[in-house]
């Protein structure tokens, strides 16, 4: 790992109507727009869904690192993050992020240890830790068939 501080750069390019092109050096860009809740077309990435995706992505990557360190064998992790946007003191903001995680492990795995690593991943996720909203985790560990 590189020493801190780390710096990350993203670009956005748009005009008076239509989508916004979002990108970063070395990665494919994506098209975003306002969500349907704000009068946008829906069915596209928005800043709101990108934020939820960032929390979910960070959760999976954090778990991957923790599982590697703990030498836990696993075959898949499905993660869904639901963000709640609300008005608080006349300010629109995210008030909660609910993470649902389903971890698949091979037969013979220590289910309690796997569950504990999911909880630790939620606790250590740097993206979620950078947000002021409340967080919950609903975690399930299942054996591979």
N, C-alpha and C positions, 0 to 999 in steps of 0.2 A: 504494500500500500504506500502511496505517496504521502509525504508530510502535509499537514493542514497549514493554511486553509486551501480548500479545493474551490475551483471556480467553474461554473457551468454556464453555457451560453445557448440560448434559443432565439430564433428570429421569427417574426410574424410579419406578413405582407398582405395588405388588403386595400380595398378602395371603398367608395361610398355605398356599395351594395354587393351582395353575394358573399361567397366564402372567403376565408382567410387561409393563406398558405403558411403553415408552421413547419419549422425545420431546425436542424442543427448540423454542424459540419460532420460529414462522414456518414450520415444516416438519411434514409429516404424521408421525404417530407410527407406531411399529411394535410388534408383539407379539413378545416373546422368551420362551424357556423354557430349562431345562437341556437339554443335548444328550443323546442316547441313551447316550453313554459314561458319563454321570453319573446314569443312571436316569430321564432326562427322556423326553418323547414322541418326540423327534427330528422332523425335517421342519419345523423352525422356526428362526428366528434365535436364536442363543445368544451370550453374551458372547465365546465362543471364535471363532465364525464372524464376528461383528461386527469383532473385532480383525483377522482375516485380510482382511475386506472393506475395512477402513480402510487397510491396507497396500496393497492392490491399487488402491483408489481414489486414494490419494495418489500412487502410481506413475504412473497415467494422467494425473492433473492436473499433476504435475511435468513429465512428458514433454511435455504440451501446451504448457506455458510455455516449455520449452527449445526445442521445435521452432519455436514462433512467433518466438523470438529469433534462431534460426538460419535462419529463412526456409525451413524444410524442409516441402515438401508431403507430406501423408500422408492416407490415406483411412480408416484404422481401426487400432485397437490393442486386441487381446484380451489380457487379463491374468488369470492364475490364481495365487493365492497359497495355498500349503499350509503350515500351521503345525504344528509338532511339539511336542506337550505331553508332558512327561516328568517323572520325579521325579529331582531332583538334590540330594544332601545333605539328604534327607528333606523337600524343598520341591517342590511341584508348580509347574512353570513352563514357559513356552514356551522351547524350547532352539534352535529353528531356524525360519526362514521361507524357503521356496523359491518364487521368483517365476518363472513361465513367461510370457513375453511374445511375442506374434506381431504384428508391425507390417506393415501393408500400405501400400505406397507406389506412386505412379504410375510408369509406364515412364519411363526416363531419370533417375530419382532416383539420387543417390549412395548406394549401399547401405552402404558403409563408414562414411560420416558418419551415416547413420540408425542403424546399429548402435552407434556411439559415443555417440549421444544417448540410446539406451536404457540403456547402461551408466551414463551420467551421471545419468539420472533415478533409477536405483536408488541411486546414491551420494548424491544430494541429497534423497531422499524424507524429509521431516521426521518422518513417523510412524515409519517404519522406523528412522530415526536416534535416535528416542526409546526404542527397545527394546534390551535387552541381548542378545538371541538372535543366533546366527549367521545370516548371510544369504547366499543364493546367487541367481544370475540365470541363466536359460536364455533367451536372446534369439534370435529369428528375424526376419529381414526378407524379405518376399516382395513381388513385383511384382503390382499389380492386374491382373486378367484383363480 
